[in-house]
């Protein structure tokens, strides 16, 4: 494998505790982020509560947040990551005990499969489903300090058939911290944010016996001391995004880096991809921990942490297209809960959903927020807890 970047040391402390108390809307004269009533509905979505070891399942019906029957579902160990099969039939949850799989019923309810046992003993930091649902790719730092990725073959019943070979690849990268992984919509590349070690791009081909490429393209952090926290790819494979601390050095803030997807090329090894006009751009906070390109591709949302106790925010930026030329410009922000760590768009494209790890000492900090969208702009509509706090909400995923 060829890696084209150097590693820089940085420790990024993140608060992994839930929030305290149920959020009660204060008078509008004192609220910094009031909710606006809505009559919109959403598809089903899932929230991982790390501290309480739960999967909380919701939908929004005519502006009201409603738990799905049976929710929350208890886990035997603290969860770390979540993935949903492309057709929406199966849900995979990575935990400290391994990976569990659930069938998704009508209305979004869950039934655990494989006799309640794990389908893999891997303890993943991130997971992604292959484009046709035949592979579950997980990633973690192995005992040798390498970035290891395993491709678990998934049978038509959504589980792993014991005895089948699990292809694996490991990359000897200096002192990585595995933050996030995403598979491009065309199913050709896995992007992995590795903290101060930057970001790697690993080729993927679901039709191969071993779908994982053995060489990775390395993208170094923009500035010394920076850390790659988040990655995302445009729904139509036009652009890809990396969220880094210190990426916008002039503002001494986190930054959003935007690259053209086609500049990766198909040759191995690849060379440094091309950033678009306006990149990197200040992300709106210190720690851009999650990125969500809106389904139309015209807007990209970034969840930013401001510190262990201060409210975070969700920023949005317009993407301008002129022929084959792209640009990003300064956007707007809206207040979120403390340390937002996950964002998703519901299947009806009505809401941007955000979860925050919250602050155990801050009364009223929400675990979950739902924002309505209008020409890309967000308006806060729902704020709620997702269990008995502190829950440590760490991830949200929506049914396709």
Phi and psi in degrees as a GROMACS rama.xvg file:
@    title "Ramachandran Plot"
@    xaxis  label "Phi"
@    yaxis  label "Psi"
@TYPE xy
-116.475  123.56  UNK-2
-114.484  129.792  UNK-3
-111.408  50.8438  UNK-4
-159.034  163.411  UNK-5
-103.436  160.108  UNK-6
-102.589  144.031  UNK-7
-128.262  140.709  UNK-8
-84.6287  135.626  UNK-9
-159.598  139.516  UNK-10
-111.274  124.116  UNK-11
-112.733  109.342  UNK-12
-84.1528  127.552  UNK-13
-123.342  135.906  UNK-14
-79.3443  124.654  UNK-15
-118.085  43.3166  UNK-16
-117.618  159.002  UNK-17
-82.754  -171.585  UNK-18
-100.019  167.038  UNK-19
-111.304  125.731  UNK-20
82.1473  157.84  UNK-21
-81.8969  140.45  UNK-22
-73.4538  124.706  UNK-23
-115.624  127.276  UNK-24
-65.9284  119.214  UNK-25
-77.3747  171.359  UNK-26
-55.8691  144.415  UNK-27
-61.5148  -24.5463  UNK-28
-69.4858  -20.1915  UNK-29
-113.864  -6.35184  UNK-30
-79.8604  136.2  UNK-31
-92.325  -9.69094  UNK-32
-153.645  67.2047  UNK-33
-68.921  156.122  UNK-34
-92.2798  147.489  UNK-35
-112.317  128.135  UNK-36
-57.5773  146.632  UNK-37
-142.76  154.131  UNK-38
-109.682  9.06095  UNK-39
-73.2681  155.286  UNK-40
-118.025  167.125  UNK-41
-132.083  170.71  UNK-42
-79.514  -178.96  UNK-43
-78.7971  143.723  UNK-44
-143.009  160.245  UNK-45
-124.741  136.282  UNK-46
-120.21  131.117  UNK-47
-91.7967  123.135  UNK-48
-103.022  107.517  UNK-49
-72.6238  -45.5617  UNK-50
-67.6547  -35.6124  UNK-51
-98.2226  2.19947  UNK-52
53.8138  61.4771  UNK-53
-139.583  156.435  UNK-54
-112.184  116.216  UNK-55
-100.147  131.364  UNK-56
-119.835  130.948  UNK-57
-139.743  163.978  UNK-58
-143.247  165.034  UNK-59
-111.175  123.369  UNK-60
-117.357  113.439  UNK-61
49.6306  45.8045  UNK-62
84.6394  0.82458  UNK-63
-112.491  129.439  UNK-64
-73.9661  125.563  UNK-65
-129.179  125.167  UNK-66
-71.0188  142.541  UNK-67
-72.677  146.072  UNK-68
-54.1008  129.902  UNK-69
97.1549  -14.9689  UNK-70
-80.0084  142.779  UNK-71
-84.3066  156.539  UNK-72
-100.323  130.901  UNK-73
-82.2647  144.734  UNK-74
-113.773  153.234  UNK-75
-81.4458  -13.8574  UNK-76
-148.518  161.016  UNK-77
-62.7221  132.658  UNK-78
-81.9145  157.706  UNK-79
-126.465  -29.4189  UNK-80
-161.072  166.727  UNK-81
-143.731  149.786  UNK-82
-149.776  146.546  UNK-83
-120.962  136.649  UNK-84
-60.5797  148.007  UNK-85
-53.585  -37.2824  UNK-86
-83.2881  -3.88975  UNK-87
81.4231  12.6026  UNK-88
-85.9594  -20.6998  UNK-89
-137.869  146.914  UNK-90
-121.554  131.903  UNK-91
-115.431  134.041  UNK-92
-127.17  119.435  UNK-93
-84.4539  131.682  UNK-94
-134.971  177.29  UNK-95
-71.2286  -7.34782  UNK-96
-102.839  -9.65273  UNK-97
131.768  -163.452  UNK-98
-107.919  126.442  UNK-99
-107.606  153.904  UNK-100
-127.955  141.369  UNK-101
-126.988  144.113  UNK-102
-83.5208  146.705  UNK-103
-105.992  117.835  UNK-104
-90.1408  -178.411  UNK-105
-58.9387  128.867  UNK-106
89.0441  -4.67422  UNK-107
96.4321  -0.348582  UNK-108
-65.6134  154.99  UNK-109
-113.491  143.148  UNK-110
-131.747  122.028  UNK-111
-70.5363  141.116  UNK-112
-110.863  -176.605  UNK-113
59.04  34.0743  UNK-114
64.1984  20.3347  UNK-115
81.1168  2.87692  UNK-116
-96.2044  161.08  UNK-117
-70.1126  149.284  UNK-118
-90.5505  -10.8967  UNK-119
-155.673  143.243  UNK-120
-87.3747  2.21448  UNK-121
-58.4812  146.62  UNK-122
-113.597  88.8261  UNK-123
-82.1385  148.667  UNK-124
-89.8233  -23.6528  UNK-125
-153.543  153.478  UNK-126
-142.573  151.998  UNK-127
-145.286  145.42  UNK-128
-90.6393  142.934  UNK-129
-66.1144  164.74  UNK-130
-63.2122  -27.2399  UNK-131
-109.419  9.25908  UNK-132
78.3676  8.29487  UNK-133
-91.2573  -7.85148  UNK-134
-133.163  141.349  UNK-135
-114.629  115.366  UNK-136
-99.609  125.486  UNK-137
-118.976  158.894  UNK-138
-139.747  142.912  UNK-139
-162.517  166.983  UNK-140
-90.9964  117.738  UNK-141
-80.9198  179.242  UNK-142
-61.772  -21.1051  UNK-143
-91.3634  6.16217  UNK-144
79.9804  10.5038  UNK-145
-91.9326  157.15  UNK-146
-83.0851  110.124  UNK-147
-106.862  138.584  UNK-148
-127.911  129.356  UNK-149
-116.98  140.654  UNK-150
-109.77  103.04  UNK-151
-86.042  120.382  UNK-152
-70.314  131.332  UNK-153
-110.633  127.187  UNK-154
-83.0944  172.221  UNK-155
-59.2335  -20.4445  UNK-156
-86.0497  6.17614  UNK-157
85.7643  0.101344  UNK-158
-115.228  -178.675  UNK-159
-100.853  132.529  UNK-160
-85.2278  115.372  UNK-161
-53.4932  136.649  UNK-162
99.3822  -18.1295  UNK-163
-70.809  144.539  UNK-164
-63.9403  136.659  UNK-165
-108.734  100.999  UNK-166
-58.9095  145.712  UNK-167
-146.128  150.677  UNK-168
-143.642  144.964  UNK-169
-131.518  138.133  UNK-170
-116.107  122.255  UNK-171
-80.3233  81.9073  UNK-172
-104.861  139.664  UNK-173
-72.1471  117.949  UNK-174
45.4836  59.9347  UNK-175
-81.0282  159.469  UNK-176
-129.314  118.838  UNK-177
-84.7244  111.466  UNK-178
-102.687  -44.3026  UNK-179
-159.715  150.562  UNK-180
-137.663  143.85  UNK-181
-144  144.982  UNK-182
-101.058  132.84  UNK-183
-62.1842  148.234  UNK-184
-57.6138  -26.8686  UNK-185
-80.8245  -1.55323  UNK-186
72.9727  17.102  UNK-187
-102.164  -16.8357  UNK-188
-145.569  137.462  UNK-189
-103.237  127.254  UNK-190
-106.743  130.53  UNK-191
-129.576  120.247  UNK-192
-86.0874  124.923  UNK-193
-123.225  34.4006  UNK-194
65.4167  -134.921  UNK-195
-66.4338  -16.1701  UNK-196
-80.2067  2.33583  UNK-197
84.2139  -145.638  UNK-198
-130.882  141.348  UNK-199
-116.632  152.097  UNK-200
-121.535  118.997  UNK-201
-111.647  122.898  UNK-202
-60.3931  147.52  UNK-203
-140.408  135.75  UNK-204
-139.925  105.168  UNK-205
-65.3735  -17.0542  UNK-206
-83.8792  -8.69895  UNK-207
-87.0223  152.554  UNK-208
-60.5399  -37.1157  UNK-209
-116.032  102.949  UNK-210
-76.3091  -10.3323  UNK-211
-90.1588  129.864  UNK-212
-70.177  149.221  UNK-213
-90.4473  -9.39906  UNK-214
-120.999  145.05  UNK-215
-122.541  143.967  UNK-216
-86.6446  130.404  UNK-217
-101.828  136.151  UNK-218
-120.82  109.128  UNK-219
-70.4131  159.516  UNK-220
-64.8977  154.545  UNK-221
-68.5494  -36.94  UNK-222
-138.298  150.048  UNK-223
-54.737  132.001  UNK-224
89.4101  -6.47601  UNK-225
-77.4876  165.63  UNK-226
-144.31  127.578  UNK-227
-78.9189  117.088  UNK-228
-107.436  -27.5076  UNK-229
-148.602  154.178  UNK-230
-143.039  154.156  UNK-231
-161.333  159.621  UNK-232
-128.51  138.063  UNK-233
-54.255  141.349  UNK-234
-57.399  -24.484  UNK-235
-110.275  20.2077  UNK-236
60.7305  32.0581  UNK-237
-85.8631  -39.3805  UNK-238
-136.961  158.625  UNK-239
-133.622  157.389  UNK-240
-127.438  143.815  UNK-241
-131.634  128.647  UNK-242
-100.577  124.569  UNK-243
-132.106  146.153  UNK-244
-71.423  148.436  UNK-245
59.7617  14.9351  UNK-246
-71.3716  -23.4797  UNK-247
-108.037  83.0555  UNK-248
-63.9365  -32.6395  UNK-249
-65.4527  -28.8163  UNK-250
-100.174  -1.09056  UNK-251
51.1099  47.7741  UNK-252
-138.773  175.778  UNK-253
-66.7414  158.211  UNK-254
-139.552  155.379  UNK-255
-107.968  121.963  UNK-256
-103.221  134.907  UNK-257
-125.79  124.965  UNK-258
-122.663  151.484  UNK-259
-77.4846  131.425  UNK-260
-64.6531  -38.5549  UNK-261
-65.9347  -22.2382  UNK-262
-71.7071  -10.789  UNK-263
-64.5995  -34.9701  UNK-264
71.5329  -178.858  UNK-265
-116.961  -6.8942  UNK-266
-74.8847  156.353  UNK-267
-126.168  126.114  UNK-268
-75.9405  159.105  UNK-269
-91.7343  170.371  UNK-270
-113.848  175.623  UNK-271
-57.7991  129.669  UNK-272
-71.533  168.146  UNK-273
-98.6521  129.862  UNK-274
-85.9015  149.239  UNK-275
-85.8171  170.272  UNK-276
-61.5885  132.366  UNK-277
95.5923  -8.78811  UNK-278
-99.0818  139.165  UNK-279
-76.5304  154.017  UNK-280
-124.833  144.109  UNK-281
-56.1397  128.056  UNK-282
-78.1479  -15.0541  UNK-283
105.859  -2.83801  UNK-284
-160.379  -174.201  UNK-285
-79.7444  -37.6686  UNK-286
-128.944  97.8243  UNK-287
-75.9808  89.7859  UNK-288
-88.4756  -13.302  UNK-289
-155.821  146.11  UNK-290
-129.522  138.066  UNK-291
-134.645  104.803  UNK-292
-73.7572  127.324  UNK-293
-64.8599  152.047  UNK-294
-55.063  -34.3573  UNK-295
-75.5726  -16.6748  UNK-296
82.1306  1.93241  UNK-297
-87.4361  -15.226  UNK-298
-139.256  144.371  UNK-299
-123.721  135.08  UNK-300
-107.396  143.799  UNK-301
-131.75  126.473  UNK-302
-91.0512  126.564  UNK-303
-120.723  133.389  UNK-304
-91.9319  147.984  UNK-305
-114.286  0.867255  UNK-306
141.017  174.448  UNK-307
-70.8094  -15.3799  UNK-308
-128.138  -16.9925  UNK-309
-85.2991  150.719  UNK-310
-60.1674  142.641  UNK-311
-90.5283  -163.371  UNK-312
-155.529  164.701  UNK-313
-113.982  122.417  UNK-314
-104.249  151.245  UNK-315
-134.086  144.494  UNK-316
-132.244  135.002  UNK-317
-79.7534  140.782  UNK-318
-104.158  121.508  UNK-319
-102.905  134.524  UNK-320
-120.448  130.179  UNK-321
-133.878  97.137  UNK-322
68.0428  -117.346  UNK-323
-105.621  12.6996  UNK-324
-104.479  134.584  UNK-325
-120.906  151.298  UNK-326
-147.738  155.724  UNK-327
-126.352  141.199  UNK-328
-127.666  164.481  UNK-329
-55.1406  139.142  UNK-330
-116.206  -146.141  UNK-331
-130.646  169.29  UNK-332
-135.521  158.341  UNK-333
-137.514  144.86  UNK-334
-66.5099  141.8  UNK-335
-125.519  -173.344  UNK-336
-72.0702  176.462  UNK-337
-69.5302  125.378  UNK-338
54.1103  69.8022  UNK-339
-65.2354  131.2  UNK-340
-124.413  -7.01295  UNK-341
-150.481  140.51  UNK-342
-136.648  149.746  UNK-343
-153.051  157.911  UNK-344
-111.156  130.911  UNK-345
-70.7871  162.918  UNK-346
-65.7975  -20.0613  UNK-347
-90.9015  -1.23441  UNK-348
60.4657  33.4606  UNK-349
-99.0778  -29.0862  UNK-350
-132.077  144.68  UNK-351
-97.1945  123.85  UNK-352
-104.196  133.609  UNK-353
-133.114  137.692  UNK-354
-118.248  146.25  UNK-355
-128.15  142.53  UNK-356
-68.7997  -23.4044  UNK-357
74.9461  -177.804  UNK-358
-131.192  123.125  UNK-359
-67.0584  -16.488  UNK-360
-102.774  1.45338  UNK-361
-110.874  108.684  UNK-362
-68.5724  134.759  UNK-363
87.2559  7.38468  UNK-364
-78.6839  126.317  UNK-365
-78.3259  147.069  UNK-366
-82.4915  -37.8238  UNK-367
-129.132  136.868  UNK-368
-134.944  142.094  UNK-369
-120.49  126.853  UNK-370
-114.789  134.872  UNK-371
-82.0835  156.231  UNK-372
-117.033  139.509  UNK-373
-144.721  107.835  UNK-374
53.2774  37.2569  UNK-375
92.1241  -26.6167  UNK-376
-74.1304  145.481  UNK-377
-104.755  143.997  UNK-378
-131.163  127.526  UNK-379
-66.5789  126.583  UNK-380
-118.62  -35.6932  UNK-381
-139.691  135.757  UNK-382
-131.747  135.477  UNK-383
-158.833  163.05  UNK-384
-87.8169  167.535  UNK-385
-121.457  22.2823  UNK-386
160.704  -167.959  UNK-387
-80.8139  111.134  UNK-388
-70.3634  152.959  UNK-389
-80.2692  131.506  UNK-390
-100.762  -25.3192  UNK-391
66.6511  53.8101  UNK-392
-62.4359  124.162  UNK-393
-121.685  -12.7177  UNK-394
-158.784  150.731  UNK-395
-137.351  139.319  UNK-396
-141.295  137.899  UNK-397
-107.256  143.991  UNK-398
-60.4575  139.35  UNK-399
